[in-house]
Amino acid sequence: MSWITSLVLSSLLWVGPSSFTPPPTSVVIDIRGMVCAFCASSIEEKFKEVKGVQKILVDFKTRVVIVGFEGDVTMSDQEINALILDAGYTQRQIIRSEESPEALQKKYAQGFKTP
């Protein structure tokens, strides 16, 4: 019996935390057409309706929306696109990150670099 227990425990070491990659905890979205505080507010309200959204940072001056999720909750690009279209806008770019929304806000304070 102890041999089986040892075998099971040693096999768990192979599938330990080092092989687990956590999902991105935040997304940064470049929004086309978001030009005023009302625009920013309407997008923020849409994300507030999504279960698992922990933090929403919206800056209409840079057209950047940063959404932080709880735990392993996330949204697909299609879900994000649908939500933004429903708010009346389109997205230009989505970047997924494991950084906190606050860290990403500093990183994208100047907005996205467009070619």
Biopython code that builds the backbone (N, CA, C, O; Angstrom):
import numpy as np
from Bio.PDB.StructureBuilder import StructureBuilder

atoms = [
    (1, "MET", "N", (0.821, -1.199, 0.000)),
    (1, "MET", "CA", (0.000, 0.000, 0.000)),
    (1, "MET", "C", (0.866, 1.263, 0.000)),
    (1, "MET", "O", (0.581, 2.213, -0.730)),
    (2, "SER", "N", (1.920, 1.273, 0.817)),
    (2, "SER", "CA", (2.767, 2.462, 0.866)),
    (2, "SER", "C", (3.520, 2.647, -0.446)),
    (2, "SER", "O", (3.855, 3.774, -0.810)),
    (3, "TRP", "N", (3.793, 1.543, -1.171)),
    (3, "TRP", "CA", (4.442, 1.635, -2.475)),
    (3, "TRP", "C", (3.538, 2.364, -3.465)),
    (3, "TRP", "O", (4.010, 3.196, -4.241)),
    (4, "ILE", "N", (2.259, 2.060, -3.441)),
    (4, "ILE", "CA", (1.288, 2.714, -4.332)),
    (4, "ILE", "C", (1.170, 4.187, -3.966)),
    (4, "ILE", "O", (1.121, 5.043, -4.849)),
    (5, "THR", "N", (1.125, 4.484, -2.691)),
    (5, "THR", "CA", (1.045, 5.873, -2.246)),
    (5, "THR", "C", (2.274, 6.648, -2.713)),
    (5, "THR", "O", (2.157, 7.777, -3.188)),
    (6, "SER", "N", (3.447, 6.040, -2.576)),
    (6, "SER", "CA", (4.680, 6.696, -3.026)),
    (6, "SER", "C", (4.660, 6.934, -4.525)),
    (6, "SER", "O", (5.093, 7.985, -4.997)),
    (7, "LEU", "N", (4.160, 5.966, -5.270)),
    (7, "LEU", "CA", (4.077, 6.102, -6.722)),
    (7, "LEU", "C", (3.145, 7.243, -7.115)),
    (7, "LEU", "O", (3.468, 8.042, -7.995)),
    (8, "VAL", "N", (2.001, 7.315, -6.467)),
    (8, "VAL", "CA", (1.034, 8.380, -6.760)),
    (8, "VAL", "C", (1.621, 9.739, -6.403)),
    (8, "VAL", "O", (1.519, 10.680, -7.189)),
    (9, "LEU", "N", (2.226, 9.852, -5.242)),
    (9, "LEU", "CA", (2.804, 11.127, -4.820)),
    (9, "LEU", "C", (3.953, 11.554, -5.724)),
    (9, "LEU", "O", (4.075, 12.734, -6.054)),
    (10, "SER", "N", (4.792, 10.612, -6.127)),
    (10, "SER", "CA", (5.901, 10.982, -7.009)),
    (10, "SER", "C", (5.397, 11.378, -8.391)),
    (10, "SER", "O", (5.997, 12.233, -9.043)),
    (11, "SER", "N", (4.314, 10.775, -8.843)),
    (11, "SER", "CA", (3.766, 11.169, -10.149)),
    (11, "SER", "C", (3.172, 12.570, -10.092)),
    (11, "SER", "O", (3.148, 13.272, -11.103)),
    (12, "LEU", "N", (2.700, 12.978, -8.939)),
    (12, "LEU", "CA", (2.165, 14.330, -8.796)),
    (12, "LEU", "C", (3.256, 15.379, -8.930)),
    (12, "LEU", "O", (2.986, 16.509, -9.336)),
    (13, "LEU", "N", (4.479, 15.018, -8.593)),
    (13, "LEU", "CA", (5.585, 15.955, -8.739)),
    (13, "LEU", "C", (5.808, 16.320, -10.201)),
    (13, "LEU", "O", (6.219, 17.440, -10.502)),
    (14, "TRP", "N", (5.546, 15.400, -11.098)),
    (14, "TRP", "CA", (5.707, 15.663, -12.530)),
    (14, "TRP", "C", (4.655, 16.619, -13.057)),
    (14, "TRP", "O", (4.876, 17.289, -14.065)),
    (15, "VAL", "N", (3.525, 16.691, -12.395)),
    (15, "VAL", "CA", (2.433, 17.552, -12.841)),
    (15, "VAL", "C", (2.253, 18.688, -11.847)),
    (15, "VAL", "O", (1.148, 19.204, -11.677)),
    (16, "GLY", "N", (3.320, 19.068, -11.202)),
    (16, "GLY", "CA", (3.272, 20.092, -10.164)),
    (16, "GLY", "C", (3.035, 21.478, -10.709)),
    (16, "GLY", "O", (2.766, 21.652, -11.898)),
    (17, "PRO", "N", (3.135, 22.459, -9.841)),
    (17, "PRO", "CA", (2.845, 23.843, -10.193)),
    (17, "PRO", "C", (3.689, 24.389, -11.335)),
    (17, "PRO", "O", (3.246, 25.294, -12.043)),
    (18, "SER", "N", (4.902, 23.857, -11.534)),
    (18, "SER", "CA", (5.755, 24.394, -12.589)),
    (18, "SER", "C", (5.184, 24.152, -13.980)),
    (18, "SER", "O", (5.515, 24.887, -14.911)),
    (19, "SER", "N", (4.333, 23.139, -14.145)),
    (19, "SER", "CA", (3.769, 22.869, -15.464)),
    (19, "SER", "C", (2.456, 23.614, -15.686)),
    (19, "SER", "O", (1.899, 23.561, -16.782)),
    (20, "PHE", "N", (1.965, 24.290, -14.690)),
    (20, "PHE", "CA", (0.706, 25.020, -14.809)),
    (20, "PHE", "C", (0.980, 26.468, -15.178)),
    (20, "PHE", "O", (1.735, 27.160, -14.494)),
    (21, "THR", "N", (0.369, 26.919, -16.250)),
    (21, "THR", "CA", (0.492, 28.309, -16.666)),
    (21, "THR", "C", (-0.836, 28.997, -16.410)),
    (21, "THR", "O", (-1.836, 28.651, -17.039)),
    (22, "PRO", "N", (-0.869, 29.963, -15.501)),
    (22, "PRO", "CA", (-2.136, 30.631, -15.213)),
    (22, "PRO", "C", (-2.609, 31.440, -16.416)),
    (22, "PRO", "O", (-1.791, 31.955, -17.179)),
    (23, "PRO", "N", (-3.907, 31.551, -16.587)),
    (23, "PRO", "CA", (-4.421, 32.343, -17.702)),
    (23, "PRO", "C", (-4.140, 33.825, -17.480)),
    (23, "PRO", "O", (-3.929, 34.256, -16.346)),
    (24, "PRO", "N", (-4.137, 34.599, -18.551)),
    (24, "PRO", "CA", (-3.951, 36.038, -18.381)),
    (24, "PRO", "C", (-5.010, 36.597, -17.440)),
    (24, "PRO", "O", (-6.174, 36.196, -17.488)),
    (25, "THR", "N", (-4.601, 37.514, -16.595)),
    (25, "THR", "CA", (-5.541, 38.072, -15.636)),
    (25, "THR", "C", (-6.113, 39.404, -16.091)),
    (25, "THR", "O", (-7.049, 39.918, -15.479)),
    (26, "SER", "N", (-5.563, 39.963, -17.153)),
    (26, "SER", "CA", (-6.026, 41.270, -17.635)),
    (26, "SER", "C", (-6.019, 41.300, -19.154)),
    (26, "SER", "O", (-5.281, 40.561, -19.804)),
    (27, "VAL", "N", (-6.856, 42.169, -19.705)),
    (27, "VAL", "CA", (-6.799, 42.449, -21.137)),
    (27, "VAL", "C", (-6.737, 43.955, -21.327)),
    (27, "VAL", "O", (-7.350, 44.721, -20.584)),
    (28, "VAL", "N", (-5.984, 44.359, -22.336)),
    (28, "VAL", "CA", (-5.875, 45.761, -22.719)),
    (28, "VAL", "C", (-6.504, 45.855, -24.098)),
    (28, "VAL", "O", (-6.150, 45.097, -25.001)),
    (29, "ILE", "N", (-7.433, 46.783, -24.261)),
    (29, "ILE", "CA", (-8.172, 46.885, -25.516)),
    (29, "ILE", "C", (-8.072, 48.304, -26.051)),
    (29, "ILE", "O", (-8.330, 49.272, -25.335)),
    (30, "ASP", "N", (-7.696, 48.415, -27.310)),
    (30, "ASP", "CA", (-7.662, 49.699, -28.015)),
    (30, "ASP", "C", (-9.014, 49.844, -28.709)),
    (30, "ASP", "O", (-9.363, 49.041, -29.575)),
    (31, "ILE", "N", (-9.774, 50.875, -28.323)),
    (31, "ILE", "CA", (-11.141, 51.057, -28.819)),
    (31, "ILE", "C", (-11.188, 52.152, -29.875)),
    (31, "ILE", "O", (-10.729, 53.270, -29.644)),
    (32, "ARG", "N", (-11.737, 51.829, -31.017)),
    (32, "ARG", "CA", (-11.926, 52.817, -32.087)),
    (32, "ARG", "C", (-13.239, 53.563, -31.824)),
    (32, "ARG", "O", (-14.280, 52.942, -31.608)),
    (33, "GLY", "N", (-13.183, 54.893, -31.844)),
    (33, "GLY", "CA", (-14.389, 55.706, -31.704)),
    (33, "GLY", "C", (-14.705, 56.162, -30.293)),
    (33, "GLY", "O", (-15.669, 56.901, -30.092)),
    (34, "MET", "N", (-13.920, 55.744, -29.313)),
    (34, "MET", "CA", (-14.155, 56.163, -27.928)),
    (34, "MET", "C", (-13.460, 57.511, -27.729)),
    (34, "MET", "O", (-12.246, 57.565, -27.530)),
    (35, "VAL", "N", (-14.237, 58.605, -27.784)),
    (35, "VAL", "CA", (-13.625, 59.938, -27.793)),
    (35, "VAL", "C", (-14.074, 60.854, -26.659)),
    (35, "VAL", "O", (-13.598, 61.985, -26.559)),
    (36, "CYS", "N", (-14.979, 60.388, -25.803)),
    (36, "CYS", "CA", (-15.466, 61.272, -24.740)),
    (36, "CYS", "C", (-15.768, 60.465, -23.477)),
    (36, "CYS", "O", (-15.746, 59.234, -23.489)),
    (37, "ALA", "N", (-16.044, 61.173, -22.406)),
    (37, "ALA", "CA", (-16.340, 60.527, -21.126)),
    (37, "ALA", "C", (-17.601, 59.673, -21.207)),
    (37, "ALA", "O", (-17.678, 58.627, -20.563)),
    (38, "PHE", "N", (-18.589, 60.102, -21.989)),
    (38, "PHE", "CA", (-19.812, 59.317, -22.155)),
    (38, "PHE", "C", (-19.496, 57.989, -22.841)),
    (38, "PHE", "O", (-20.023, 56.945, -22.456)),
    (39, "CYS", "N", (-18.634, 58.033, -23.857)),
    (39, "CYS", "CA", (-18.205, 56.810, -24.554)),
    (39, "CYS", "C", (-17.546, 55.854, -23.558)),
    (39, "CYS", "O", (-17.873, 54.668, -23.509)),
    (40, "ALA", "N", (-16.628, 56.378, -22.778)),
    (40, "ALA", "CA", (-15.905, 55.573, -21.798)),
    (40, "ALA", "C", (-16.865, 54.961, -20.790)),
    (40, "ALA", "O", (-16.724, 53.796, -20.418)),
    (41, "SER", "N", (-17.833, 55.742, -20.352)),
    (41, "SER", "CA", (-18.812, 55.270, -19.376)),
    (41, "SER", "C", (-19.667, 54.140, -19.941)),
    (41, "SER", "O", (-19.964, 53.175, -19.236)),
    (42, "SER", "N", (-20.063, 54.252, -21.207)),
    (42, "SER", "CA", (-20.915, 53.210, -21.789)),
    (42, "SER", "C", (-20.158, 51.887, -21.913)),
    (42, "SER", "O", (-20.741, 50.822, -21.711)),
    (43, "ILE", "N", (-18.879, 51.943, -22.239)),
    (43, "ILE", "CA", (-18.078, 50.720, -22.322)),
    (43, "ILE", "C", (-17.851, 50.143, -20.926)),
    (43, "ILE", "O", (-17.930, 48.930, -20.733)),
    (44, "GLU", "N", (-17.571, 51.001, -19.967)),
    (44, "GLU", "CA", (-17.377, 50.551, -18.586)),
    (44, "GLU", "C", (-18.624, 49.843, -18.064)),
    (44, "GLU", "O", (-18.516, 48.805, -17.410)),
    (45, "GLU", "N", (-19.796, 50.387, -18.343)),
    (45, "GLU", "CA", (-21.054, 49.773, -17.896)),
    (45, "GLU", "C", (-21.243, 48.385, -18.504)),
    (45, "GLU", "O", (-21.732, 47.478, -17.830)),
    (46, "LYS", "N", (-20.863, 48.211, -19.758)),
    (46, "LYS", "CA", (-20.981, 46.895, -20.404)),
    (46, "LYS", "C", (-20.093, 45.868, -19.708)),
    (46, "LYS", "O", (-20.522, 44.739, -19.470)),
    (47, "PHE", "N", (-18.858, 46.248, -19.379)),
    (47, "PHE", "CA", (-17.960, 45.308, -18.713)),
    (47, "PHE", "C", (-18.406, 45.022, -17.279)),
    (47, "PHE", "O", (-18.142, 43.937, -16.761)),
    (48, "LYS", "N", (-19.069, 45.963, -16.637)),
    (48, "LYS", "CA", (-19.564, 45.732, -15.275)),
    (48, "LYS", "C", (-20.611, 44.625, -15.237)),
    (48, "LYS", "O", (-20.819, 44.005, -14.195)),
    (49, "GLU", "N", (-21.268, 44.374, -16.360)),
    (49, "GLU", "CA", (-22.294, 43.334, -16.438)),
    (49, "GLU", "C", (-21.697, 41.929, -16.524)),
    (49, "GLU", "O", (-22.415, 40.944, -16.356)),
    (50, "VAL", "N", (-20.405, 41.828, -16.782)),
    (50, "VAL", "CA", (-19.745, 40.535, -16.980)),
    (50, "VAL", "C", (-19.314, 39.962, -15.635)),
    (50, "VAL", "O", (-18.592, 40.605, -14.874)),
    (51, "LYS", "N", (-19.768, 38.742, -15.356)),
    (51, "LYS", "CA", (-19.397, 38.076, -14.111)),
    (51, "LYS", "C", (-17.903, 37.750, -14.129)),
    (51, "LYS", "O", (-17.390, 37.226, -15.118)),
    (52, "GLY", "N", (-17.219, 38.057, -13.050)),
    (52, "GLY", "CA", (-15.794, 37.764, -12.939)),
    (52, "GLY", "C", (-14.887, 38.937, -13.266)),
    (52, "GLY", "O", (-13.670, 38.843, -13.112)),
    (53, "VAL", "N", (-15.474, 40.047, -13.718)),
    (53, "VAL", "CA", (-14.667, 41.239, -13.971)),
    (53, "VAL", "C", (-14.408, 41.915, -12.632)),
    (53, "VAL", "O", (-15.343, 42.262, -11.910)),
    (54, "GLN", "N", (-13.147, 42.097, -12.311)),
    (54, "GLN", "CA", (-12.760, 42.654, -11.017)),
    (54, "GLN", "C", (-12.488, 44.150, -11.095)),
    (54, "GLN", "O", (-12.822, 44.894, -10.173)),
    (55, "LYS", "N", (-11.884, 44.590, -12.192)),
    (55, "LYS", "CA", (-11.470, 45.990, -12.305)),
    (55, "LYS", "C", (-11.617, 46.429, -13.752)),
    (55, "LYS", "O", (-11.313, 45.675, -14.676)),
    (56, "ILE", "N", (-12.091, 47.666, -13.939)),
    (56, "ILE", "CA", (-12.222, 48.246, -15.270)),
    (56, "ILE", "C", (-11.603, 49.637, -15.228)),
    (56, "ILE", "O", (-12.032, 50.493, -14.454)),
    (57, "LEU", "N", (-10.600, 49.855, -16.058)),
    (57, "LEU", "CA", (-9.963, 51.165, -16.169)),
    (57, "LEU", "C", (-10.155, 51.641, -17.605)),
    (57, "LEU", "O", (-9.740, 50.965, -18.547)),
    (58, "VAL", "N", (-10.780, 52.795, -17.770)),
    (58, "VAL", "CA", (-11.080, 53.317, -19.103)),
    (58, "VAL", "C", (-10.480, 54.712, -19.233)),
    (58, "VAL", "O", (-10.667, 55.561, -18.362)),
    (59, "ASP", "N", (-9.756, 54.941, -20.329)),
    (59, "ASP", "CA", (-9.185, 56.258, -20.605)),
    (59, "ASP", "C", (-9.542, 56.642, -22.035)),
    (59, "ASP", "O", (-8.947, 56.139, -22.987)),
    (60, "PHE", "N", (-10.524, 57.543, -22.183)),
    (60, "PHE", "CA", (-10.964, 57.900, -23.532)),
    (60, "PHE", "C", (-9.917, 58.712, -24.282)),
    (60, "PHE", "O", (-9.917, 58.726, -25.512)),
    (61, "LYS", "N", (-9.024, 59.388, -23.564)),
    (61, "LYS", "CA", (-7.985, 60.183, -24.240)),
    (61, "LYS", "C", (-7.011, 59.296, -25.018)),
    (61, "LYS", "O", (-6.547, 59.668, -26.096)),
    (62, "THR", "N", (-6.708, 58.131, -24.465)),
    (62, "THR", "CA", (-5.796, 57.203, -25.141)),
    (62, "THR", "C", (-6.541, 56.070, -25.844)),
    (62, "THR", "O", (-5.916, 55.249, -26.516)),
    (63, "ARG", "N", (-7.861, 56.014, -25.700)),
    (63, "ARG", "CA", (-8.718, 54.977, -26.281)),
    (63, "ARG", "C", (-8.396, 53.594, -25.715)),
    (63, "ARG", "O", (-8.560, 52.591, -26.409)),
    (64, "VAL", "N", (-7.945, 53.531, -24.476)),
    (64, "VAL", "CA", (-7.537, 52.272, -23.868)),
    (64, "VAL", "C", (-8.530, 51.853, -22.786)),
    (64, "VAL", "O", (-8.913, 52.651, -21.930)),
    (65, "VAL", "N", (-8.936, 50.585, -22.843)),
    (65, "VAL", "CA", (-9.745, 49.972, -21.793)),
    (65, "VAL", "C", (-8.930, 48.809, -21.243)),
    (65, "VAL", "O", (-8.443, 47.968, -21.999)),
    (66, "ILE", "N", (-8.787, 48.769, -19.919)),
    (66, "ILE", "CA", (-8.069, 47.677, -19.266)),
    (66, "ILE", "C", (-9.054, 46.975, -18.345)),
    (66, "ILE", "O", (-9.693, 47.604, -17.501)),
    (67, "VAL", "N", (-9.166, 45.665, -18.518)),
    (67, "VAL", "CA", (-10.106, 44.879, -17.727)),
    (67, "VAL", "C", (-9.322, 43.827, -16.959)),
    (67, "VAL", "O", (-8.560, 43.057, -17.544)),
    (68, "GLY", "N", (-9.514, 43.799, -15.637)),
    (68, "GLY", "CA", (-8.892, 42.792, -14.791)),
    (68, "GLY", "C", (-9.932, 41.772, -14.371)),
    (68, "GLY", "O", (-11.059, 42.130, -14.031)),
    (69, "PHE", "N", (-9.556, 40.504, -14.395)),
    (69, "PHE", "CA", (-10.480, 39.421, -14.071)),
    (69, "PHE", "C", (-10.127, 38.772, -12.743)),
    (69, "PHE", "O", (-8.981, 38.828, -12.297)),
    (70, "GLU", "N", (-11.120, 38.156, -12.118)),
    (70, "GLU", "CA", (-10.927, 37.417, -10.869)),
    (70, "GLU", "C", (-10.432, 36.012, -11.188)),
    (70, "GLU", "O", (-10.940, 35.360, -12.100)),
    (71, "GLY", "N", (-9.450, 35.554, -10.442)),
    (71, "GLY", "CA", (-8.995, 34.166, -10.560)),
    (71, "GLY", "C", (-8.701, 33.742, -11.976)),
    (71, "GLY", "O", (-7.938, 34.397, -12.686)),
    (72, "ASP", "N", (-9.318, 32.624, -12.395)),
    (72, "ASP", "CA", (-9.065, 32.112, -13.742)),
    (72, "ASP", "C", (-10.149, 32.518, -14.738)),
    (72, "ASP", "O", (-10.253, 31.932, -15.816)),
    (73, "VAL", "N", (-10.949, 33.508, -14.386)),
    (73, "VAL", "CA", (-11.986, 34.014, -15.289)),
    (73, "VAL", "C", (-11.324, 34.811, -16.407)),
    (73, "VAL", "O", (-10.364, 35.543, -16.166)),
    (74, "THR", "N", (-11.824, 34.672, -17.609)),
    (74, "THR", "CA", (-11.351, 35.464, -18.737)),
    (74, "THR", "C", (-12.463, 35.550, -19.776)),
    (74, "THR", "O", (-13.513, 34.926, -19.618)),
    (75, "MET", "N", (-12.242, 36.307, -20.816)),
    (75, "MET", "CA", (-13.189, 36.425, -21.927)),
    (75, "MET", "C", (-12.427, 36.135, -23.218)),
    (75, "MET", "O", (-11.256, 36.490, -23.352)),
    (76, "SER", "N", (-13.099, 35.492, -24.157)),
    (76, "SER", "CA", (-12.475, 35.258, -25.462)),
    (76, "SER", "C", (-12.485, 36.560, -26.259)),
    (76, "SER", "O", (-13.212, 37.498, -25.932)),
    (77, "ASP", "N", (-11.668, 36.602, -27.304)),
    (77, "ASP", "CA", (-11.665, 37.778, -28.176)),
    (77, "ASP", "C", (-13.054, 38.005, -28.775)),
    (77, "ASP", "O", (-13.491, 39.146, -28.927)),
    (78, "GLN", "N", (-13.742, 36.917, -29.112)),
    (78, "GLN", "CA", (-15.082, 37.029, -29.683)),
    (78, "GLN", "C", (-16.058, 37.647, -28.685)),
    (78, "GLN", "O", (-16.891, 38.473, -29.059)),
    (79, "GLU", "N", (-15.957, 37.248, -27.412)),
    (79, "GLU", "CA", (-16.827, 37.821, -26.381)),
    (79, "GLU", "C", (-16.534, 39.307, -26.187)),
    (79, "GLU", "O", (-17.452, 40.113, -26.036)),
    (80, "ILE", "N", (-15.262, 39.658, -26.193)),
    (80, "ILE", "CA", (-14.875, 41.064, -26.049)),
    (80, "ILE", "C", (-15.388, 41.869, -27.235)),
    (80, "ILE", "O", (-15.962, 42.944, -27.058)),
    (81, "ASN", "N", (-15.182, 41.348, -28.451)),
    (81, "ASN", "CA", (-15.669, 42.035, -29.652)),
    (81, "ASN", "C", (-17.176, 42.250, -29.601)),
    (81, "ASN", "O", (-17.660, 43.338, -29.911)),
    (82, "ALA", "N", (-17.918, 41.218, -29.210)),
    (82, "ALA", "CA", (-19.379, 41.318, -29.146)),
    (82, "ALA", "C", (-19.806, 42.375, -28.134)),
    (82, "ALA", "O", (-20.719, 43.156, -28.401)),
    (83, "LEU", "N", (-19.158, 42.405, -26.984)),
    (83, "LEU", "CA", (-19.500, 43.380, -25.952)),
    (83, "LEU", "C", (-19.234, 44.805, -26.438)),
    (83, "LEU", "O", (-20.055, 45.699, -26.233)),
    (84, "ILE", "N", (-18.100, 45.008, -27.073)),
    (84, "ILE", "CA", (-17.740, 46.345, -27.557)),
    (84, "ILE", "C", (-18.653, 46.776, -28.701)),
    (84, "ILE", "O", (-19.060, 47.936, -28.774)),
    (85, "LEU", "N", (-18.975, 45.840, -29.594)),
    (85, "LEU", "CA", (-19.922, 46.154, -30.672)),
    (85, "LEU", "C", (-21.286, 46.513, -30.110)),
    (85, "LEU", "O", (-21.951, 47.422, -30.607)),
    (86, "ASP", "N", (-21.704, 45.795, -29.068)),
    (86, "ASP", "CA", (-22.992, 46.075, -28.425)),
    (86, "ASP", "C", (-23.011, 47.469, -27.805)),
    (86, "ASP", "O", (-24.064, 48.100, -27.719)),
    (87, "ALA", "N", (-21.850, 47.944, -27.374)),
    (87, "ALA", "CA", (-21.746, 49.296, -26.811)),
    (87, "ALA", "C", (-21.672, 50.350, -27.917)),
    (87, "ALA", "O", (-21.766, 51.547, -27.646)),
    (88, "GLY", "N", (-21.501, 49.897, -29.177)),
    (88, "GLY", "CA", (-21.480, 50.826, -30.300)),
    (88, "GLY", "C", (-20.096, 51.193, -30.807)),
    (88, "GLY", "O", (-19.942, 52.196, -31.504)),
    (89, "TYR", "N", (-19.088, 50.398, -30.469)),
    (89, "TYR", "CA", (-17.712, 50.700, -30.848)),
    (89, "TYR", "C", (-17.064, 49.469, -31.468)),
    (89, "TYR", "O", (-17.671, 48.398, -31.511)),
    (90, "THR", "N", (-15.847, 49.618, -31.941)),
    (90, "THR", "CA", (-15.062, 48.486, -32.423)),
    (90, "THR", "C", (-13.695, 48.531, -31.753)),
    (90, "THR", "O", (-13.216, 49.586, -31.338)),
    (91, "GLN", "N", (-13.088, 47.365, -31.663)),
    (91, "GLN", "CA", (-11.749, 47.308, -31.075)),
    (91, "GLN", "C", (-10.726, 47.212, -32.187)),
    (91, "GLN", "O", (-10.982, 46.637, -33.244)),
    (92, "ARG", "N", (-9.567, 47.782, -31.930)),
    (92, "ARG", "CA", (-8.468, 47.732, -32.897)),
    (92, "ARG", "C", (-7.449, 46.677, -32.511)),
    (92, "ARG", "O", (-6.796, 46.085, -33.371)),
    (93, "GLN", "N", (-7.317, 46.445, -31.206)),
    (93, "GLN", "CA", (-6.296, 45.516, -30.737)),
    (93, "GLN", "C", (-6.652, 45.036, -29.340)),
    (93, "GLN", "O", (-7.174, 45.798, -28.527)),
    (94, "ILE", "N", (-6.363, 43.757, -29.065)),
    (94, "ILE", "CA", (-6.543, 43.179, -27.732)),
    (94, "ILE", "C", (-5.210, 42.562, -27.328)),
    (94, "ILE", "O", (-4.623, 41.779, -28.074)),
    (95, "ILE", "N", (-4.744, 42.922, -26.142)),
    (95, "ILE", "CA", (-3.506, 42.356, -25.604)),
    (95, "ILE", "C", (-3.841, 41.694, -24.274)),
    (95, "ILE", "O", (-4.467, 42.307, -23.409)),
    (96, "ARG", "N", (-3.426, 40.458, -24.117)),
    (96, "ARG", "CA", (-3.651, 39.724, -22.867)),
    (96, "ARG", "C", (-2.381, 39.778, -22.027)),
    (96, "ARG", "O", (-1.270, 39.720, -22.554)),
    (97, "SER", "N", (-2.560, 39.890, -20.709)),
    (97, "SER", "CA", (-1.402, 40.051, -19.837)),
    (97, "SER", "C", (-1.659, 39.433, -18.470)),
    (97, "SER", "O", (-2.804, 39.306, -18.036)),
    (98, "GLU", "N", (-0.587, 39.056, -17.808)),
    (98, "GLU", "CA", (-0.668, 38.592, -16.427)),
    (98, "GLU", "C", (-0.406, 39.733, -15.452)),
    (98, "GLU", "O", (-0.447, 39.534, -14.238)),
    (99, "GLU", "N", (-0.136, 40.927, -15.976)),
    (99, "GLU", "CA", (0.107, 42.089, -15.123)),
    (99, "GLU", "C", (-1.209, 42.611, -14.561)),
    (99, "GLU", "O", (-2.280, 42.357, -15.114)),
    (100, "SER", "N", (-1.114, 43.343, -13.454)),
    (100, "SER", "CA", (-2.304, 43.932, -12.839)),
    (100, "SER", "C", (-2.832, 45.068, -13.714)),
    (100, "SER", "O", (-2.074, 45.659, -14.484)),
    (101, "PRO", "N", (-4.118, 45.376, -13.603)),
    (101, "PRO", "CA", (-4.668, 46.509, -14.359)),
    (101, "PRO", "C", (-3.924, 47.814, -14.082)),
    (101, "PRO", "O", (-3.724, 48.618, -14.992)),
    (102, "GLU", "N", (-3.516, 48.025, -12.842)),
    (102, "GLU", "CA", (-2.811, 49.260, -12.484)),
    (102, "GLU", "C", (-1.448, 49.350, -13.176)),
    (102, "GLU", "O", (-1.063, 50.415, -13.658)),
    (103, "ALA", "N", (-0.723, 48.229, -13.224)),
    (103, "ALA", "CA", (0.574, 48.216, -13.908)),
    (103, "ALA", "C", (0.388, 48.462, -15.400)),
    (103, "ALA", "O", (1.176, 49.176, -16.020)),
    (104, "LEU", "N", (-0.647, 47.873, -15.968)),
    (104, "LEU", "CA", (-0.920, 48.070, -17.393)),
    (104, "LEU", "C", (-1.347, 49.499, -17.685)),
    (104, "LEU", "O", (-1.043, 50.038, -18.749)),
    (105, "GLN", "N", (-2.052, 50.113, -16.742)),
    (105, "GLN", "CA", (-2.477, 51.501, -16.933)),
    (105, "GLN", "C", (-1.254, 52.408, -17.084)),
    (105, "GLN", "O", (-1.244, 53.305, -17.927)),
    (106, "LYS", "N", (-0.231, 52.176, -16.274)),
    (106, "LYS", "CA", (1.003, 52.966, -16.387)),
    (106, "LYS", "C", (1.699, 52.692, -17.719)),
    (106, "LYS", "O", (2.218, 53.605, -18.362)),
    (107, "LYS", "N", (1.700, 51.443, -18.115)),
    (107, "LYS", "CA", (2.372, 51.032, -19.344)),
    (107, "LYS", "C", (1.725, 51.653, -20.585)),
    (107, "LYS", "O", (2.420, 52.032, -21.528)),
    (108, "TYR", "N", (0.404, 51.755, -20.581)),
    (108, "TYR", "CA", (-0.326, 52.268, -21.740)),
    (108, "TYR", "C", (-0.844, 53.687, -21.527)),
    (108, "TYR", "O", (-1.818, 54.095, -22.159)),
    (109, "ALA", "N", (-0.204, 54.431, -20.648)),
    (109, "ALA", "CA", (-0.642, 55.802, -20.348)),
    (109, "ALA", "C", (-0.603, 56.704, -21.574)),
    (109, "ALA", "O", (-1.350, 57.679, -21.654)),
    (110, "GLN", "N", (0.255, 56.387, -22.517)),
    (110, "GLN", "CA", (0.352, 57.185, -23.745)),
    (110, "GLN", "C", (-0.491, 56.591, -24.868)),
    (110, "GLN", "O", (-0.489, 57.107, -25.986)),
    (111, "GLY", "N", (-1.205, 55.519, -24.579)),
    (111, "GLY", "CA", (-2.023, 54.877, -25.605)),
    (111, "GLY", "C", (-1.221, 53.864, -26.396)),
    (111, "GLY", "O", (-0.051, 53.615, -26.108)),
    (112, "PHE", "N", (-1.859, 53.288, -27.390)),
    (112, "PHE", "CA", (-1.213, 52.308, -28.253)),
    (112, "PHE", "C", (-0.384, 53.024, -29.298)),
    (112, "PHE", "O", (-0.741, 54.110, -29.753)),
    (113, "LYS", "N", (0.703, 52.422, -29.667)),
    (113, "LYS", "CA", (1.526, 52.960, -30.755)),
    (113, "LYS", "C", (0.967, 52.409, -32.061)),
    (113, "LYS", "O", (1.018, 51.204, -32.305)),
    (114, "THR", "N", (0.441, 53.282, -32.887)),
    (114, "THR", "CA", (-0.132, 52.840, -34.151)),
    (114, "THR", "C", (0.835, 53.128, -35.289)),
    (114, "THR", "O", (1.477, 54.178, -35.307)),
    (115, "PRO", "N", (0.945, 52.203, -36.240)),
    (115, "PRO", "CA", (1.899, 52.391, -37.345)),
    (115, "PRO", "C", (1.505, 53.531, -38.260)),
    (115, "PRO", "O", (2.206, 53.812, -39.232)),
]
sb = StructureBuilder()
sb.init_structure("model")
sb.init_model(0)
sb.init_chain("A")
sb.init_seg("    ")
for serial, (resi, resn, name, xyz) in enumerate(atoms, 1):
    if name == "N":
        sb.init_residue(resn, " ", resi, " ")
    sb.init_atom(name, np.array(xyz, "f"), 0.0, 1.0, " ", f" {name:<3s}", serial, name[0])
structure = sb.get_structure()
